[in-house]
Amino acid sequence: MLKILKYSLSLLTLAISLNGFAQEKLTKYVDPFIGTGGHGHTFPGAIVPFGMIQLSPDNGRTGWDWCGGYHYGDSVIVGFSHMHLSGTGIGDWCDISVMPENKLITDTADHGLAKFSHGNEIATPGFYKVAMDNGITAAFTVTEHCGFHNYTFPANVSPVIKLDLGYHQNWDKPTSTYVKQLNDSTLVGYRYSTGWAQTQRVYFALRSSVPFSKLLITADGKQITVSEANGTAVVAQLLFNTQKPNHVMLKVALSTVSTDNAVQALKEIKNWDFNSIRNQAAEKWEHELSKIQINTNDLRIKRIFYTGIYHTCIAPSQYSDADGTYQNAKGEIHQMPAGQQRYTTYSLWDTFRALNPLYTITQGERYSGILNSMLAFYKENGLLPVWDLSTNETNCMTGYHAVPVLADAILKGIKGIDYQLAYTAMKASAMENIRGCNYYRQYGYIPQDKYGASVTNTLEYSYDDWCIAQVAQKLGYATDYKYFMKRSASWENLYDPITGFMRAKNSDGSWVAPFDPFYSEHNPDKAMFMEGDAWQYTFFVPQDVDGLISAYGGKQKFVKKLDSLFTVSSVMHGEDQSPDISGMIGQYAHGNEPSHHVAYLYDYAGEPWKTQSRVRMVVDSLYHDQPDGYAGNEDCGQMSAWAVWSIAGLYPANPASGRYMFGSPTVNETVIKTKGGRFIIRAVNNNKANVYIQSATLNGKPYHKLYITHQQLINGGTLAFTMGPKINKTWFTAE
């Protein structure tokens, strides 16, 4: 009877908790300005989850901290463009720039920029608003393919809206632009450009809520007297008669196929009810945010956590029209399977680590489209994407990390993709003769005198090959399994037991000398480590942590080496150090992705209390609810995904293993929606001092492992940790 009573009370408590979750609007905890300062490189503008449109302000600066078009340290706006990259280290896009003005601009030296202050800005999921110093207030919301502009001008001026197809920042440069007037309220056109993505084509349709009285077009600085023009940099200015109130709205729709398709996309916004579209956008965000909910009294953590989920749902972004039709970089028109979108913006070197494993839990309704977009890239180009932008291969960063993403999905049984096609594509990446892969196969490692970033490439190819091996085993290819498992051990060829570090070798088998584990070189052709040094990369063997531990001579020596990572000097050496190495605790660099799994390695070495301590320290010290709240580039959701996992108390240290290692839950309770219902992670006696797990239960039974599996999570249930201020070496007994 007592057990029944306790069980009933537990269910009642859970019901009350979940009811509280259901009634609360989670969007109020999201702050899109987090990451716009420091080196986060995010943008604050309006977007719906994974939408094609990212309608956001641009400061007009060229520089690393303006990769997202906007930086919180700036004070001017030159326009509001419709496509932005979120948290990357390379600037591109900022396509189809629109700017409201108080007058026609005839001086080509006048860029029509406006000053503003952050006190006059508002940003919430799906909405952005700013009152500029020139008296114009601009507000925006969006659908997937259409941006909604809402402008209020000062009284007694004739409103002007400038469409600047020549506007560009950083790498991007227009190659051909075109505009045509269809009627007194509609323009169509396109913007072709080159940059990080060498071929980009964006078609648009622009419609105003009231007719414009005059259209002034210039092409490459010359005034055009007809109603259409093309050139490298076409600018169209729409002049409106003074109104009461002085209010103009726009709809701007995009397509990658044609202007006709862009005109069709205008229908996503059926009328001129701005607040209705804003509310629809907010509801789409509520849907995403409600998939993982936390219970805590710490407002700072709530803001970090839910803004983190927000940032995990921006990229990859939709590239196809609503019916799945798209034009790729080759100019070919294709269509995705019914109900699926083609996506782009695949920052795979970053996101394979934690973001994509998170999607296997949170993105059941769209993940097949995200995966099939990779396979579409393979069918169109012969290889899986490395860093896909506008369906171009930028070949940015190391490894072929579409492989672990696909492997993770296949091993977890994600439906809606062709496993055989995926496996064939994975093997194609492994057998390519570019990006140093030929040397990797020939030597068993990549020699530094043959190809740059040789250590990083070798370590990451080794991991990717392990992923291929696991899929080969699942699909019944025994010979392939043995072959790729052998390749997955290639990291051993670069481990130097004398120094205790991974090191570069030349093609003759000699170590590259001199050797300095603190040395960083940013140029990938000269570097031995991509955006890192020997300290940060030595621990990247997630497929064989036991083997790495053995290489050190056992767990005790391995833990000593791990400890030193967090306690040695943070000073690096070299004249051209990588700016991406940031968020330093010793030589642990949380501001860049190669360090993200490292704190969880103590779990493998039998000292999980050190994982618990390190993870709490990173959450507490390197995430903030301010514009400079990230320790480095947010990188299309990866920096946020680490926080989402770690605040909940789990992390996929080996991203394709289907195992989620235990950390130290920051919040009292996390509720994850799953196919099996809900998976609840509860931390009893949790507070800032009680960072150590004392004991654990899974569905009411004592639990002694340091991880749970994906299947256990998906099935639903309750994982309960009892927390305390002192380490407990006895509760975990299962290896």
GUTORDREN-697226 format. One record per residue (C-alpha): residue in one letter; x, y, z. Coordinates in steps of 0.2 Angstrom, whole numbers, padded with zeros to 4 digits, always signed. Layout:
GUTORDREN-697226
AXYZ ...
//
This chain:
GUTORDREN-697226
M+0000+0000+0000 L+0014+0012+0004 K+0023+0009-0012 I+0006+0012-0022 L+0004+0028-0012 K+0022+0034-0016 Y+0019+0029-0034 S+0003+0039-0035 L+0011+0054-0027 S+0025+0053-0040 L+0013+0053-0054 L+0004+0068-0047 T+0020+0077-0045 L+0025+0073-0063 A+0007+0078-0069 I+0008+0095-0060 S+0026+0098-0067 L+0021+0094-0085 N+0005+0104-0084 G+0016+0119-0078 F+0027+0116-0094 A+0012+0116-0105 Q+0005+0132-0099 E+0021+0142-0100 K+0027+0151-0116 L+0045+0146-0118 T+0049+0159-0132 K+0050+0172-0118 Y+0066+0163-0112 V+0074+0165-0130 D+0086+0179-0133 P+0091+0180-0151 F+0105+0193-0146 I+0114+0180-0137 G+0129+0176-0148 T+0128+0192-0158 G+0143+0199-0147 G+0160+0192-0144 H+0164+0180-0158 G+0148+0171-0158 H+0143+0177-0176 T+0125+0174-0174 F+0111+0186-0180 P+0096+0193-0171 G+0084+0194-0185 A+0067+0185-0189 I+0067+0166-0194 V+0056+0151-0192 P+0063+0134-0188 F+0075+0129-0203 G+0067+0142-0214 M+0075+0149-0230 I+0072+0167-0225 Q+0083+0174-0211 L+0078+0192-0211 S+0090+0202-0201 P+0100+0219-0200 D+0117+0221-0208 N+0129+0233-0201 G+0139+0235-0218 R+0156+0230-0210 T+0168+0218-0218 G+0177+0207-0205 W+0177+0191-0196 D+0165+0197-0182 W+0152+0202-0195 C+0150+0184-0203 G+0132+0185-0198 G+0130+0202-0205 Y+0128+0210-0188 H+0138+0212-0173 Y+0131+0219-0156 G+0146+0231-0154 D+0140+0240-0170 S+0129+0255-0170 V+0123+0257-0189 I+0112+0248-0201 V+0114+0249-0220 G+0100+0236-0224 F+0090+0221-0220 S+0094+0206-0230 H+0085+0190-0231 M+0099+0176-0230 H+0111+0175-0216 L+0123+0162-0209 S+0122+0158-0191 G+0138+0157-0180 T+0150+0152-0194 G+0168+0158-0196 I+0166+0163-0214 G+0155+0177-0221 D+0143+0174-0236 W+0125+0177-0241 C+0116+0193-0235 D+0106+0192-0251 I+0092+0204-0256 S+0095+0219-0246 V+0081+0231-0242 M+0082+0248-0233 P+0069+0261-0229 E+0074+0279-0232 N+0067+0296-0229 K+0072+0302-0246 L+0078+0296-0263 I+0096+0293-0264 T+0105+0300-0279 D+0123+0301-0273 T+0131+0285-0276 A+0143+0289-0261 D+0128+0290-0250 H+0124+0272-0243 G+0109+0277-0234 L+0115+0270-0217 A+0106+0274-0201 K+0112+0274-0183 F+0102+0265-0170 S+0104+0260-0151 H+0101+0243-0143 G+0089+0251-0132 N+0077+0253-0147 E+0079+0235-0153 I+0068+0220-0149 A+0071+0202-0155 T+0060+0187-0151 P+0059+0170-0160 G+0051+0175-0177 F+0052+0194-0174 Y+0064+0208-0175 K+0060+0227-0173 V+0071+0242-0172 A+0068+0261-0171 M+0082+0269-0180 D+0088+0287-0176 N+0082+0293-0193 G+0064+0291-0186 I+0060+0275-0196 T+0054+0260-0186 A+0056+0243-0195 A+0049+0227-0189 F+0050+0210-0197 T+0042+0193-0196 V+0043+0178-0208 T+0037+0162-0215 E+0048+0148-0223 H+0050+0157-0239 C+0043+0175-0237 G+0049+0189-0227 F+0036+0202-0220 H+0042+0220-0218 N+0032+0233-0208 Y+0039+0251-0209 T+0033+0266-0200 F+0040+0283-0207 P+0041+0300-0199 A+0026+0311-0204 N+0027+0323-0219 V+0040+0313-0228 S+0038+0303-0244 P+0043+0286-0239 V+0057+0277-0250 I+0061+0259-0249 K+0078+0254-0257 L+0081+0237-0264 D+0100+0235-0266 L+0105+0219-0276 G+0123+0224-0276 Y+0125+0225-0257 H+0138+0212-0251 Q+0149+0209-0236 N+0165+0199-0234 W+0167+0185-0247 D+0151+0188-0256 K+0151+0197-0272 P+0137+0200-0285 T+0140+0194-0303 S+0123+0197-0311 T+0108+0206-0304 Y+0091+0210-0312 V+0075+0219-0307 K+0058+0220-0317 Q+0042+0230-0312 L+0027+0219-0315 N+0014+0232-0308 D+0012+0247-0297 S+0016+0236-0281 T+0027+0222-0287 L+0045+0219-0292 V+0053+0203-0297 G+0071+0199-0301 Y+0087+0189-0296 R+0104+0190-0288 Y+0118+0179-0294 S+0134+0180-0284 T+0150+0171-0280 G+0159+0170-0264 W+0163+0156-0252 A+0149+0147-0262 Q+0156+0150-0279 T+0139+0149-0288 Q+0123+0156-0279 R+0106+0160-0287 V+0092+0169-0278 Y+0076+0174-0286 F+0064+0186-0277 A+0047+0194-0278 L+0043+0210-0269 R+0026+0217-0266 S+0021+0232-0256 S+0005+0235-0247 V+0001+0251-0256 P+0006+0256-0273 F+0022+0265-0276 S+0021+0282-0286 K+0039+0281-0293 L+0052+0268-0297 L+0070+0274-0299 I+0082+0261-0305 T+0101+0262-0307 A+0112+0249-0314 D+0131+0249-0310 G+0129+0268-0305 K+0119+0273-0321 Q+0101+0278-0320 I+0089+0267-0330 T+0074+0275-0339 V+0064+0259-0341 S+0056+0248-0329 E+0068+0234-0329 A+0087+0232-0328 N+0102+0221-0326 G+0120+0223-0321 T+0132+0218-0308 A+0124+0229-0295 V+0106+0235-0298 V+0098+0246-0286 A+0079+0250-0286 Q+0071+0264-0275 L+0052+0264-0273 L+0045+0281-0269 F+0028+0282-0260 N+0016+0296-0257 T+0015+0303-0240 Q+0001+0294-0230 K-0008+0295-0214 P-0002+0285-0205 N+0015+0285-0214 H+0015+0266-0215 V+0021+0254-0229 M+0023+0235-0228 L+0032+0223-0240 K+0032+0205-0243 V+0048+0198-0250 A+0048+0180-0256 L+0063+0170-0262 S+0066+0155-0273 T+0081+0146-0279 V+0072+0141-0296 S+0063+0156-0304 T+0055+0173-0302 D+0038+0164-0305 N+0041+0152-0291 A+0045+0167-0280 V+0029+0175-0285 Q+0020+0159-0279 A+0029+0160-0263 L+0021+0177-0259 K+0005+0167-0256 E+0013+0160-0240 I+0007+0177-0232 K-0011+0178-0238 N-0015+0196-0232 W-0007+0210-0223 D-0010+0205-0205 F+0007+0207-0198 N+0003+0201-0180 S-0005+0185-0187 I+0011+0180-0196 R+0021+0185-0181 N+0010+0174-0170 Q+0011+0159-0182 A+0030+0161-0182 A+0030+0161-0163 E+0020+0145-0162 K+0032+0136-0174 W+0045+0140-0161 E+0035+0135-0146 H+0033+0118-0155 E+0052+0116-0156 L+0056+0123-0139 S+0043+0111-0131 K+0052+0096-0137 I+0064+0097-0122 Q+0059+0106-0107 I+0068+0110-0091 N+0063+0113-0073 T+0074+0126-0064 N+0073+0142-0054 D+0088+0148-0062 L+0083+0161-0075 R+0100+0162-0083 I+0100+0144-0086 K+0083+0144-0094 R+0088+0158-0106 I+0104+0149-0111 F+0095+0132-0113 Y+0080+0138-0123 T+0091+0150-0133 G+0102+0135-0136 I+0087+0125-0143 Y+0083+0140-0154 H+0100+0141-0161 T+0100+0122-0165 C+0084+0125-0176 I+0092+0138-0188 A+0103+0127-0199 P+0103+0118-0210 S+0091+0129-0219 Q+0078+0126-0232 Y+0085+0128-0250 S+0070+0122-0260 D+0053+0129-0263 A+0038+0124-0254 D+0035+0109-0266 G+0053+0103-0264 T+0059+0110-0281 Y+0076+0118-0281 Q+0090+0123-0293 N+0107+0117-0288 A+0124+0125-0291 K+0126+0116-0308 G+0110+0124-0314 E+0100+0108-0313 I+0082+0108-0307 H+0077+0094-0295 Q+0063+0090-0284 M+0064+0081-0267 P+0052+0067-0262 A+0035+0072-0258 G+0034+0081-0241 Q+0053+0084-0240 Q+0063+0099-0242 R+0081+0101-0249 Y+0092+0109-0236 T+0109+0118-0236 T+0121+0125-0224 Y+0129+0109-0218 S+0143+0114-0205 L+0147+0095-0203 W+0164+0097-0195 D+0155+0105-0181 T+0138+0098-0180 F+0142+0079-0182 R+0148+0080-0164 A+0132+0084-0154 L+0119+0093-0165 N+0115+0079-0177 P+0113+0066-0163 L+0101+0078-0155 Y+0091+0079-0171 T+0089+0060-0170 I+0078+0064-0154 T+0070+0081-0158 Q+0068+0081-0177 G+0059+0065-0182 E+0047+0075-0193 R+0061+0083-0204 Y+0077+0073-0201 S+0074+0061-0216 G+0074+0077-0227 I+0090+0083-0219 L+0098+0066-0222 N+0091+0064-0240 S+0098+0082-0244 M+0115+0074-0241 L+0111+0060-0252 A+0104+0071-0266 F+0121+0081-0265 Y+0130+0064-0267 K+0119+0059-0282 E+0122+0076-0290 N+0141+0078-0287 G+0147+0060-0284 L+0152+0063-0266 L+0144+0067-0249 P+0145+0085-0244 V+0159+0091-0233 W+0152+0109-0230 D+0137+0112-0242 L+0132+0130-0245 S+0119+0134-0258 T+0122+0116-0264 N+0141+0121-0268 E+0155+0111-0260 T+0166+0123-0251 N+0177+0109-0245 C+0179+0118-0228 M+0187+0110-0214 T+0194+0092-0212 G+0186+0074-0212 Y+0171+0068-0222 H+0159+0070-0208 A+0143+0067-0217 V+0148+0049-0214 P+0146+0049-0195 V+0129+0058-0197 L+0122+0045-0209 A+0130+0031-0199 D+0122+0037-0183 A+0105+0038-0192 I+0107+0021-0199 L+0113+0013-0183 K+0098+0020-0174 G+0086+0014-0187 I+0080+0031-0193 K+0067+0028-0207 G+0065+0037-0223 I+0082+0035-0231 D+0090+0022-0242 Y+0103+0013-0232 Q+0111+0005-0246 L+0113+0021-0256 A+0120+0030-0240 Y+0132+0016-0237 T+0138+0017-0256 A+0140+0036-0253 M+0150+0034-0237 K+0162+0022-0246 A+0164+0034-0260 S+0170+0048-0248 A+0182+0035-0240 M+0189+0030-0257 E+0191+0047-0265 N+0208+0053-0270 I+0207+0071-0264 R+0208+0080-0247 G+0223+0069-0243 C+0213+0053-0243 N+0225+0044-0256 Y+0240+0047-0244 Y+0230+0041-0229 R+0227+0025-0238 Q+0244+0023-0245 Y+0254+0027-0228 G+0241+0023-0215 Y+0242+0041-0210 I+0243+0058-0219 P+0261+0063-0221 Q+0264+0082-0216 D+0276+0084-0231 K+0262+0078-0243 Y+0246+0087-0236 G+0242+0100-0223 A+0233+0098-0206 S+0239+0080-0207 V+0236+0075-0189 T+0219+0082-0189 N+0214+0074-0205 T+0221+0057-0200 L+0212+0057-0183 E+0196+0062-0191 Y+0197+0050-0206 S+0200+0036-0193 Y+0184+0040-0184 D+0174+0042-0200 D+0181+0025-0205 W+0175+0017-0189 C+0158+0024-0193 I+0158+0016-0210 A+0163-0001-0202 Q+0148-0001-0190 V+0136+0002-0204 A+0145-0012-0214 Q+0143-0024-0200 K+0124-0019-0198 L+0122-0022-0217 G+0131-0038-0217 Y+0147-0033-0227 A+0160-0043-0216 T+0175-0040-0228 D+0171-0021-0228 Y+0169-0021-0209 K+0187-0029-0206 Y+0194-0017-0219 F+0187-0001-0211 M+0190-0006-0194 K+0208-0008-0198 R+0208+0009-0205 S+0200+0016-0190 A+0216+0012-0180 S+0226+0023-0191 W+0227+0036-0176 E+0240+0024-0168 N+0252+0028-0181 L+0253+0046-0175 Y+0253+0043-0157 D+0271+0046-0149 P+0273+0037-0133 I+0288+0047-0129 T+0280+0064-0128 G+0262+0058-0125 F+0255+0067-0139 M+0248+0065-0157 R+0261+0071-0169 A+0264+0074-0187 K+0275+0062-0197 N+0283+0064-0214 S+0282+0052-0228 D+0298+0043-0223 G+0291+0039-0206 S+0301+0052-0196 W+0292+0064-0184 V+0291+0082-0189 A+0303+0092-0178 P+0304+0102-0168 F+0289+0098-0159 D+0279+0110-0148 P+0262+0104-0141 F+0257+0122-0138 Y+0261+0128-0156 S+0246+0134-0167 E+0246+0138-0185 H+0230+0144-0193 N+0235+0142-0212 P+0228+0124-0215 D+0242+0121-0228 K+0256+0124-0215 A+0246+0118-0200 M+0248+0100-0192 F+0232+0103-0183 M+0216+0111-0190 E+0212+0126-0178 G+0220+0118-0164 D+0236+0111-0156 A+0243+0094-0150 W+0235+0097-0133 Q+0217+0098-0141 Y+0218+0085-0154 T+0227+0071-0144 F+0211+0066-0136 F+0201+0064-0152 V+0199+0045-0153 P+0181+0044-0148 Q+0179+0027-0157 D+0193+0019-0146 V+0195+0028-0130 D+0200+0011-0122 G+0214+0010-0135 L+0220+0027-0131 I+0219+0023-0113 S+0230+0008-0116 A+0242+0018-0126 Y+0245+0029-0111 G+0248+0014-0100 G+0232+0013-0091 K+0218+0023-0084 Q+0228+0031-0070 K+0241+0038-0082 F+0227+0043-0095 V+0218+0053-0081 K+0234+0062-0076 K+0236+0067-0094 L+0218+0073-0095 D+0220+0083-0079 S+0235+0092-0086 L+0225+0097-0101 F+0214+0108-0090 T+0228+0114-0079 V+0243+0119-0090 S+0246+0136-0097 S+0233+0143-0109 V+0246+0152-0119 M+0249+0146-0136 H+0264+0148-0147 G+0266+0153-0165 E+0265+0169-0176 D+0249+0165-0185 Q+0238+0157-0171 S+0220+0151-0175 P+0208+0164-0168 D+0195+0150-0167 I+0205+0143-0152 S+0195+0151-0138 G+0186+0148-0122 M+0202+0141-0113 I+0203+0131-0097 G+0221+0127-0098 Q+0223+0120-0116 Y+0205+0114-0116 A+0197+0126-0129 H+0178+0125-0127 G+0176+0139-0140 N+0180+0127-0154 E+0173+0110-0157 P+0188+0098-0156 S+0187+0100-0137 H+0168+0097-0135 H+0169+0078-0130 V+0185+0079-0119 A+0177+0082-0102 Y+0167+0066-0104 L+0182+0055-0107 Y+0184+0054-0088 D+0169+0042-0088 Y+0178+0030-0099 A+0193+0031-0087 G+0183+0026-0071 E+0183+0044-0063 P+0166+0051-0068 W+0166+0063-0054 K+0179+0073-0064 T+0168+0073-0079 Q+0154+0080-0068 S+0165+0093-0061 R+0172+0099-0078 V+0155+0099-0086 R+0148+0110-0073 M+0163+0122-0073 V+0161+0124-0092 V+0142+0127-0091 D+0144+0140-0077 S+0159+0149-0084 L+0158+0148-0103 Y+0139+0151-0107 H+0131+0167-0102 D+0114+0175-0106 Q+0122+0190-0114 P+0127+0195-0132 D+0144+0188-0129 G+0137+0172-0121 Y+0147+0160-0132 A+0165+0156-0130 G+0168+0155-0149 N+0158+0154-0165 E+0141+0146-0162 D+0144+0136-0178 C+0126+0132-0184 G+0120+0125-0168 Q+0134+0115-0161 M+0140+0126-0147 S+0122+0127-0142 A+0119+0108-0144 W+0133+0105-0132 A+0124+0116-0119 V+0107+0108-0122 W+0115+0090-0119 S+0126+0095-0104 I+0113+0105-0095 A+0101+0090-0096 G+0116+0079-0090 L+0120+0068-0105 Y+0132+0069-0120 P+0136+0059-0136 A+0155+0058-0133 N+0156+0046-0148 P+0142+0053-0159 A+0138+0038-0169 S+0139+0025-0154 G+0121+0027-0149 R+0127+0030-0131 Y+0124+0046-0121 M+0137+0048-0107 F+0133+0055-0090 G+0139+0072-0085 S+0131+0083-0071 P+0113+0089-0074 T+0112+0107-0071 V+0093+0108-0069 N+0081+0099-0057 E+0072+0090-0071 T+0073+0088-0090 V+0058+0081-0100 I+0061+0075-0117 K+0047+0071-0129 T+0050+0054-0137 K+0041+0041-0148 G+0039+0031-0132 G+0031+0046-0123 R+0043+0056-0112 F+0060+0053-0105 I+0063+0062-0089 I+0080+0066-0081 R+0078+0071-0063 A+0092+0077-0052 V+0087+0075-0033 N+0096+0087-0021 N+0102+0097-0036 N+0111+0114-0033 K+0127+0123-0037 A+0137+0114-0024 N+0129+0097-0027 V+0138+0093-0043 Y+0142+0075-0040 I+0131+0060-0044 Q+0129+0049-0028 S+0118+0036-0036 A+0106+0033-0050 T+0090+0024-0055 L+0082+0020-0071 N+0063+0017-0070 G+0065+0015-0052 K+0079+0002-0052 P+0097+0005-0047 Y+0107+0009-0062 H+0126+0008-0062 K+0132+0012-0080 L+0139+0029-0085 Y+0128+0030-0100 I+0111+0026-0107 T+0108+0021-0125 H+0098+0030-0138 Q+0085+0016-0137 Q+0083+0017-0119 L+0079+0036-0121 I+0067+0034-0135 N+0057+0021-0126 G+0053+0034-0113 G+0056+0032-0094 T+0064+0041-0079 L+0082+0042-0076 A+0085+0049-0058 F+0101+0055-0051 T+0104+0059-0032 M+0116+0073-0031 G+0128+0078-0018 P+0144+0089-0014 K+0156+0075-0012 I+0162+0062-0025 N+0155+0044-0024 K+0167+0031-0031 T+0155+0016-0028 W+0139+0019-0037 F+0145+0015-0054 T+0150-0003-0056 A+0147-0007-0075 E+0160-0004-0087 
//
